[in-house]
Amino acid sequence: MIVRSKAPLRLGLAGGGSDVSPYSDLYGGLILNATINLSAYCTIETLEGDRVRVDAFDADTHMECPLDTLEGAPDLIRGVYRRIVKDYGPVPGAFRITTYNDAPAGSGLGTSSTMVVCILKCFAEWMNLPLGDYETARLAYEIERKDLALAGGKQDQYAAAFGGFNYMEFHQDDVVIVNPLKIKAWIVDELESSLVLYYTGRSRSSAAIINEQQKNTSSGNAVAIEAMHRIRQSSEDMKLALLKGDMAEFGRILGQAWEDKKKMAGAITNPVIQEAFDTALAAGAVAGKVSGAGGGGFIMLMAPPTRKMAVVRALEALPGKVVPFQFTERGAHAWRVYETDKVPEAWKR
């Protein structure tokens, strides 16, 4: 049997960081995000024997390991597998798992969390597990943040599971409410016509930045906390602007939120990021922000549609690259394909 899954990456539009504890526990977080047509992928193929073959292209790992522990496998795969076995019992037998991503790790599009959701979906399809969107996202969050103790927030798992434009609320005790937004088609088209996604060429670990944000909240750093309050409010303000199709207000909020975000931790920006901003603004962009925790990865920039190509061409002169994208509505999903004996031999290698 062969099972595959796919989960979309996301752009954080507003509120990023307010979903991270302890801020979300103390004040409540608000996030506006949207998924795009860049994805994480997973395939599980049943095998004979008692070994697991791992081909994790996203982690540059290719190996075999014991079925009972998956010792030595990449953290995300091992974390999902162990939680599945703990909560739902042993898997049906030996298997090969293959994973890859449309964006590099540390790019600020939620790649790690999206991959956890994607792997979970694949196991759930294989084992016929009753996991809805909320259950999948919550389990992915617990695997990544609690079982594996990886620093981060909660929005990425829910964005990948649900898909589309979502306004999310984060409360105490890990309570999350996802409010899907129905955005008119012309507004989505206008937004796509106005946004440029630029990859700096630098991936980064978000852990240090997130740890500094958490420290600032725990220690009562007034400047950082007030900046995060404004970032949280920007989610509500941007949601209203988006629903009305007010692109000028959307851009104003985007720019102000970036200025506030830079006050949250010292490593959020750097000369490479600043050069990209300076170049884009000089070419006609009106605002932008780094996607994710900051420090590298992707930058989302906004320009009037008539100036978008001028911004693209200016950025193409820098070492990074512009990545075309569109928004997508579908969340994580899985499907079954061919029986193993019917698959072309080249696919089994």
MOMO-V42681 format. One record per backbone hydrogen bond with DSSP energy under -1.0 kcal/mol. CO is the residue of the C=O (numbers start at 0). NH is the residue of the N-H. Records with the same first field share a line. If there is no record, write none. Layout:
CO->NH / NH
//
This chain:
0->45
1->336
2->43
3->334
4->41
5->332
6->39
8->35
10->33
13->31
14->17
16->19
19->23
21->25
22->26
28->169
30->167
31->12 / 13
32->165
33->10
34->327
35->37
37->8
38->101
39->6
40->99
41->4
42->97
43->2
44->95
49->66
51->64
52->96
53->62
54->56 / 98
55->60
60->55
62->53
64->51
65->69
69->72
73->77
74->78
75->79
76->80
77->81
78->82
79->83
80->84
81->85
82->86
83->87
84->88
93->46
94->52
95->44
96->54
97->42
98->56
99->40
105->203
106->297
108->9
109->113
110->114
111->115
112->116
113->117
114->118
115->119
116->120
117->121
118->122
119->123
120->124
121->125
122->126
123->128
128->130
131->135
132->136
133->137
134->138
135->139
136->140
137->141
138->142
139->143
140->144
141->145 / 146
142->147
143->149
153->157
154->158
155->159
156->160
157->161
158->162
159->331
164->180
165->32
166->178
167->30
168->176
169->28
171->174
174->170
176->168
178->166
183->187
184->188
185->189
186->190
187->191
188->192
190->194
193->302
195->300
196->322
197->298
198->320
201->296
205->209
206->210
207->211
208->212
209->213
210->214
211->215
212->216
213->217
214->218
215->220
216->219
220->224
221->225
222->226
223->227
224->228
225->229
226->230
227->231
228->232
229->233
231->234
232->236
233->237
234->238
235->239
236->240
237->241
238->242
239->243
240->245
244->246
245->249
246->250
247->251
248->252
249->253
250->254
251->255
252->256
253->257
254->258
255->259
256->260
257->261
259->262
260->263
264->267
267->294
269->273
270->274
271->275
272->276
273->277
274->278
275->279
276->280
277->281
278->282
279->284
286->301
288->299
296->199
297->290
298->197
299->288
300->195
301->285 / 286
303->306
306->310
307->311
308->312
309->313
310->314
311->315
313->316
314->317
320->198
325->36
327->163
332->5
334->3
338->341
339->342
343->346
344->347
//
